[in-house]
């Protein structure tokens, strides 16, 4: 899943809006807004990778320890500090 971002011009600034319609930031130039969109996309990609790694760990715990997904997820999230 990738988020879509758009730039809206508001008076003398540019606002980056995410796919939920929430403002991400306000910038003095369109170029600065575009740079922030690229930063947001990289951050989104890192979160997706992290979610895949956690999901793999959960599935491994389910298989190794013979527990359900909820229990395995609890163990993994506890080990991550409740993330």
N, C-alpha and C positions, 0 to 999 in steps of 0.2 A: 504494500500500500504506500503510495506516495501522495503527499499533500500538494495541492495546487495553490499557488500564491499569485496575487495580482497587485498591481500598483494603481493607486487612485491619486489623482491630483486634487489637493485641497488648498485653496488660496495660494500661498507661496511655498508650499511644502508637498512632499510626496509620501503617502502612507502605504505601507505594505499590509495587505489583508490576506489572511489564510483562508482555506477552503470552508471553514465554519463561519466566516464573516467577521472574525475577530481581528482587530488591528494588532500587528506584530511590532511595528515601529514607525516612527515619523522621521523623515530625512529631508535635508535641504535641496538635494538634487535627485533626479531620476536615476542617475548612475549609482549613487549611494544606495538607493532603494533596491536596485537590481543586484548590487553586491550583497545586500542583506538577504535577498531571496536565495542567492547561491549558498550563503552561509547556512540558512535554514534548511535547504535541501541536503547539505552535507550532514547536518545534525540529525535530520530525519533518517538518513541512511545509516548513521551510527546507531540510532535507537533501534532500527529494524534488525540490524545485525545482532545487537545485544538481546533482543527478544527471541531471535532464532537460537542463540546460544543457550538461553535459559530454558526454552522449550525442549531443546535436545537434552539438557541435563535432567529436566523433569521426566521425559520419556525414559531415559536411562535408569533413573531411580525407580520408576514404576516397574521396569523389567527386572532389574537386579534385586530389588527388595520385595517384589510382589505386592505393591501397595497401589491404591487407586490414585488417580491424577490429583485430586484435592490434597491428599496427604503428601504426595511427592512435591507438589507445588509449595505446600507449607514448609517442608524441610528446606527446599532450595531458597525460598524467599527469606526464611529465618537465617540461613547461612549468609545471605546477601545483606543482612541488616534490615530486613523488612521492605526491600525495594519493590 
